[in-house]
């Protein structure tokens, strides 16, 4: 199909010359450029946190070795020990993600360290699917998980990677393993391309073009996509809108109205999944949600199992859609 796959780092973007500069020194010319840079971590958004601190208190919010490190630290916790998560402020990659991670860690601890405790220190007064997660934690991991909002802890004052302690305005928490998920921003290449405004990339809701440059399309977590959350499903949906717009621009073919979709599944335990999602349309200035849906508290086990299996089917289908 005439696709040339280049294995190299995109180091910068020459927008005037319409070239992507590669780490090897080579350059790739473009007529239309698509960026899907994901997120970068704002390490200094949490007092005491740093690039160096992530080895002791991994954020594990980007691909690489951090997830393996976190798993090893949780596995090495003493019996009856405490795992502490500092949740991120809005907006961030995958709104229910921190709380799904807590569910996964709780499942691991229930099997291997059943008297362990999990404490979530959250800068937000509420979080995605809160009632569903808390219902699930009570059902599957009773007494293990404690969520503390800012009205309880008062705010994160400091984290100490050497002692693995988190100090809030009102208390100090000693952890045997800890995760600190700081604030986030668009990936570095978006800043290099000059398409950011503040931490994120504003886009045209009709086409996913950057508002700063009509020849650059930006997808996924890096964007200000209005009602759409920062999720893999969202990025995949946005890619299809951008592809349709690019084809129209380059070939003069028909461009169909932008339609988006997203579903965020979260696994609380084996055969217990919950979801939230919507369809979206492109308004004049933003992406608007229509036909929203969410799992409900009190659902029976058969429905939760069906949602769990639905999430597995989605994962298989979306990876085939992207990579096959």
N, C-alpha and C positions, 0 to 999 in steps of 0.2 A: 504493500500500500504506500510505499515511498516514505515510510517513517524511519528516521535516523535517530537511534538512541545513543546518547553521548553520556558516558560514565565519567563525570567530573563535577567539581563544585562550582556552582554559580556564585561568583565573588561579588559582582556589581552589575549595574545596568547603565549603559550609556544611552539615555533616552533621546538625546539630540542625534546621535548617530544610529539609533535603533539597533543596538547590539547588546548582547549579554556577554560580559567578560567572565571568562572561566579562570579557575585557580591555576591551571596549567599555562596560562598566558594566551590561549586561543580565544577566539570570539565567535559567537553565533549570531548572525543577522536575523532580524525578524520584521515582519509586517505587523503582526499582532502577537502580543506576548501575554501568556497566562502565568500568573504567580499563585502558588498555593503554599505559602511559607509556614503555615502553622503558627505556633507561639514561641516567644522567648520569655524567660523568667526575669522578673524584676526583683533581684535578690535583695536590694536595699529597702524593699517595701515592708520587710519584717525586721525590727530592730535586732541586731546581733547576727542576722543571717548573712551568708556570703557564698561565693562559689566554693570556697574551701569547706565551709560548714556543711555542704550537701553530702559529704562523705560520711559524716556522723549522723546527720538528720536528713536523709534523702527526700527530695520532693517527689521523685519518680513520676514526673508529669510530662516527660519527653522520652522518646525512644532512646535505647542505649542500655547501659549496665545498671542504671539506678533501680529499676524494678527488681532485678536479681539481688542487688544489695539489700533492698528493703525486706525482701522475703527471707534472706539469710539472717538479718537482724531480728526479725519477728520469731523465726525458728529457734534462735539462740536465747530468747528471753528466759529468765529464771521462772520456775513454777510459781504461779500466783503473781507474776510481775505485771507491769503496767505499760501499755502502749498508748502514746499520746499523738494525736493528729492536730496540727494547726491548719484549719481549713482556709481556702483562699477567699479574698474579697471579690465581689462582682466587678466586671465580667471576667469569666475565665473559661478555659476549655472544658466542655462537658459538665453542665450544671449539676447532674446527679452523681458525677464521677467520684468525688471524695467519699460519698456515703455508700456507694456500691463497693468501694475499696474497703471501707470499714466492715461491710458485710462479709467480704471474702476473707479478711483477716480474722473476723470473729469465727467463721467456719473453720479456719485453720487452727485457731486457739481452742475451740470447743473440742476438737479431736485430740489435741496434743498438750494443751495447757488450760484445762477447763476452769481453773480458778483465777485466770488472768483477767485484767480489767482493760477496757478501752475508754479513753477520754477524748472527746472531740472539743477543741477550743475554737469556736467559730466567731469570726468578726461580723457575721451577718445575723440579724434577728430571726431569720427563717431561711429555709433552704428547699431546693427542688424535691418534690415528693415526700415532704417531711412526715406527714401522717402515715404514709405507706411504709417508709423505712422504720419509723419508730414502732409501728404495729408489728412489723416483721422481726425487729430486734427483740421485742418483748416475747414473741412467740418462739423464736428459734434460739435466742441467746440471752435468756432472761437473767437480768442482773449484771450482765457483762458490759454493756455499752451505755455510756453516759454522755449526753450532748449538753454543752454549756454555751449559751449565747452571750453576747456582749453585756446584756443586762445583769448577768450572773458573774462573769469574770472581770468585767470592766475594761478589757482591752489587753492586747499583747504588748507587754513592756519590754521584754528582751528574751532571746533564746540563747542558750549557752551550749555550743556543740561539745565542749570539753567535759562538762558534767551531765550533758543531755537533760538539761532543765529548761523549763519554760516558765518565765515569770510574767504574771499578769498584774494588773493594777491592784488586785485584791488577794492574790495567792501565788504560790510557787508549786509547780508540778514536776516531780522527779520521774523521769521515764526510763524504762529499761530498753525501749526502742521508740523512735519518734519519727514522724514525718512532718515536715514544714512545707506547705504549698503556698508560695508567695503570690503576690499580684502578677499579672501577665500583660504582655503586649504582643503586637504583630512580630513575626519573624524578621530577622535582620535584613533580608533581601528587599522587603517592602520599604524599609527606610532608605536603603541604598537606591531604590528606584524612584524615591521622592513622591510616593503615593499616600503617605500617612498623614493624618491630621491628629496630633496628640499620639496616643498609643496604638490606634487602629486605623483601618483603611475604609474611608467612606466609598460606597459604590452606587452606581445607577441601578435601581431595583429592577429595571426592565431587561438589562443585559449583563450585569455584573462587571461592567467597565468601571475602572477607577474614576472618581470624579475629578482627579487631578490630571489624568491622561487618558484620552479616549481610545488609545491603542493598547492599553494595558488592562487586562481582566484579572480580577483577584477573587479567589475562592476560599471558602472555609473559615477556619478559626480566626484568621487575621482581619476579617471584614467587620464592618458595622452593618449587619444584615437585619436590622430592626427586630421584628418579632422572632426571627429564626435563631435558635440557639447555636452555639459553637459546637458542632458535632460532625462526625464522619458522614452520617446520612445527609445532613445539610450540605456538606461540601460536594457530595456526589450529585445531589439534586441541582446545585448551583452550576456544576460543571456542564450539565446537559443544556442548561439555559445559555451559558456562555458559548458552548460549541455551536448551538443553533444560530446565535448572533454573529459569531465569527464567520460561519459558512455564508450567511446572508451578506455580510460586508465584503467578503472576498469573491463571491461568485454571483451576487445579485439574485440569489434564490430567496424564496419566501421565508420570512422569519415569523415563527408562531408566537403567540402571546406567552409571556413568561409564567410558568406554573412551577411551584416548588412544593416539596413535601419533606417531612421529618418525623421519625419516631425514635425516641430514646428508651430503650429497654434497660432495666436494671435487674440484676439477679441478687436476691436476698439470701437464698439458700437453694439447695438442690430442689428442682421442680417447683420453685417459688419465684416467679418473675413478675415484675410490674412494668408499666409503660406509660408514656405520655407522648403526645404528638399532635400534628395538625397538617392541614394543607394550607398553602399560602398563595397569594396573588400579589402582583406588582402594582402598588398604588403610584400616585404621582410623585411622591417623594420618599416612600418607604415600602418595605415588604409587609403586607398585612396578613394576619392569621385568619383562616376560616376553617370550619369543621374541626374544631379542637376535640381532643379526647384524652382521658386519663383513667388508669385503673382506680378502683375504689376500695376503701377499707372494707373489711368484712367479706371479701370475695371468697368463694369456696375453693377447695384445694384443686378441683378439676380445672377450673378456669385459670388459676395461677400456674398449673402445670402446662396448660395449653399456651399461655403467654411465654413461659420459659422455652418451650419447644419452638414457638414462633420466632423467638430471638435467635435461636441456633440456626433456623432455616434462613433468616435474614442474613446472618453473618456469612453463611455459605454462598448465598446468591450475590451479595454485594462484592465479595472478594472475586468471584467469577466475573462479575460485570466489569470490575476495574482491571483485572490482571489476565483474563483469559483471551 
